[in-house]
Amino acid sequence: MTPPVSRGFRGRRRPAEDAARLPPGQYLTTDFPVLSACPTPRTALDEWSLTIDGAVDAVARWSWDELLALPQETFTVDLHCVTRWSKLGTTWTGVPLDALLEEVAT
């Protein structure tokens, strides 16, 4: 059986300046290869929540809207996956984990 992979799982040649940022054995992609045995479920954002519990004094929970209302940061990084693909110059925006943990008493 052939494993399910996305079209982005195949690497593409890139300029030499990109190759210098590529670890040995990795190949470049412009997509996010998705390896999955099953379809990705859809979640209604009004039902979604992020919860931190366990070794904390009180459970902390954020709805999607509450999470988006928190201060966000944007940064650009190179991603190198253990499945051997790399995606260079990927921009991410989101709430830093430190900001969430500041609201959790331990």
N, C-alpha and C positions, 0 to 999 in steps of 0.2 A: 504494500500500500504506500502510495506517495504521501508524505506529510503535507498538511495544508500550509502553504506559505503565500504571502502576498507577492505581487509583481515587483515590489520594491526590494525583495530579498536578493535580487541579482545586482551585483556591483556595477559601477560604471567608471571608466577611466577619468581621472581628474588631472589638472595641471600639477607640475612639479612642486609648486609651493604648498599645495594641499597634501601631496604625498609625504612631505617632510613632517606633517602633523599626524600622520597615520602610524599607529603602532604596528610592529611586525605581525603578519598574519591576518590583518584586518583589511576589509575592502570598503570603499566609500559608497554611500547611497544618499539619495536626496529624499527618499521616503522613510517612513518608519515601518520596517518589516514587522509583520504581526504573525506570530506563531501561535496557533490556537487549535485546540481539538474540537471546539464547539463554537457556535455563534456567540457573539458578544451581546449580552442582555441589555435592553434599554431600561433606564431608570428615570422615572418622572422626577424632575428637579424639586417639585414641591413635596416629594416624599424622601428625598435624599438628605442624609445628615452625616456629619463627621463627629465621632465620639472618641474621647480619650478617657480610659478608665483602667482599673487595675491597681497598681501601686501608687495611688493618688488619694488625697483626703476626700475629694468629691469629684464625681464624674463631670466632665466638661463636654458640652454638645453644641454644635453649630449647625444651623440650617444652611442651605445653599446661599440664600440671601444674606444671612448673617456673616458667612465666610467672605462673600464678595464685598461686604461693607468694611472689612478690616483693611488696614494699610497693606499695600502690595508693593513688591519690588520686581524689577525686570533685570535679567542678566542673560548673557550669551555665553554658551559653553560648547565644547566639542563632546559628543557622546560616543563612547566606545563600549559596545555590548559584548558580553561573553559569547554570544553566538557569532562573533567575528565581523559584524558590520559596524561602521562608524558613520556618524552624521556630523559634519563640521558646522560651526557657527550657528547653532540652534538657539533661538531666543525663547526664553520662558518668562512668564509673568505669573506671580501668585503670592500668597501669604507665606512668609517665612515660618518654618517650624518653630523657631525661637519665639515668635510673637504668640503662637498658640500655647506654647509651654509656659509662657509668662502668666497666663491666665489659669494655670493648673497648679493647685497647691499640692506639694508632696510631703 
